[in-house]
Amino acid sequence: MMQRDEPASGCLYIVGTPIGHLGDLSPRAKAVLAGVTVIACEDTRHSGQLLSSLQASGRKLSFHQHNTRTRVPQLLQALSEGESVAVISDAGLPGISDPGEELAAEARSAGFEVICIPGPCAATTALVSSGLPSGRFCFEGFLPVKGKERRQRLEQISTEPRTTVFYEAPHRLLPLLQSLAEHCGAERPLQVARELTKRHEQQVGPTIAAALEHFQTQRPQGEFTLVLGGCPAQTPSEHDDSELLARLQECIANGASASDAARQLALESGISRRRLYALLHQEPSD
């Protein structure tokens, strides 16, 4: 099949760049980046070395979450004037937890062609190397940092049967692991990936409890991708509900709140906090 000449004028290219190993940049991505007239970068200084190595001569513009409102119209204007535009992030595939998503939507809405040049993506790289089911999965990106929205999202995830993928910053990793233990049970399967494709790539698991224990002694560094196993189908529990309820009531009698009692027993037993909390509020049987 005859291939079209690239880059084409008036076309937006979403270009995947390495998340670590520079050898992962495809020949097609190199050619497009070397040939476009405009390159929108998450950080022009960060991307400068890569683009210089490709002898990319296109005009470089910063494009990140803080200047999206003004930059998107400028990039659409460039497309309308027949320029070819590429958008790249600091690492990975733009448009995944990234303002490239808005640019692609606006460009398509305005009638411009949008083409993805496939490349590395931390979410799918961590997923397929985790050993957890990948036939059906959810991508959550970064969870809300705090408040009601975060609690609601965690409660939804705790009952999600599909594998779930998250991103997290190093200073928020331990709070996220603790929240996952409380909501999902400490023995839920989990793999925490860092330094993907790099020399010191690391996968920590195989459970929430194991990851929590590891990072309580090893300070989290770098960006993290977490792959959480789905909620297992309900099966007869090895824990008797009446026994669990008695333990919860004992904690409460010793001064703990219902929420704290459920949280503590979730960490000890591996049973989700949601289920334990529900035991305290179920209607008594006749």
Order of alpha helices (4+ residues) and beta strands (2+ residues): beta-alpha-beta-alpha-beta-alpha-beta-alpha-beta-alpha-beta-alpha-beta-alpha-beta-beta-alpha-beta-alpha-alpha-alpha
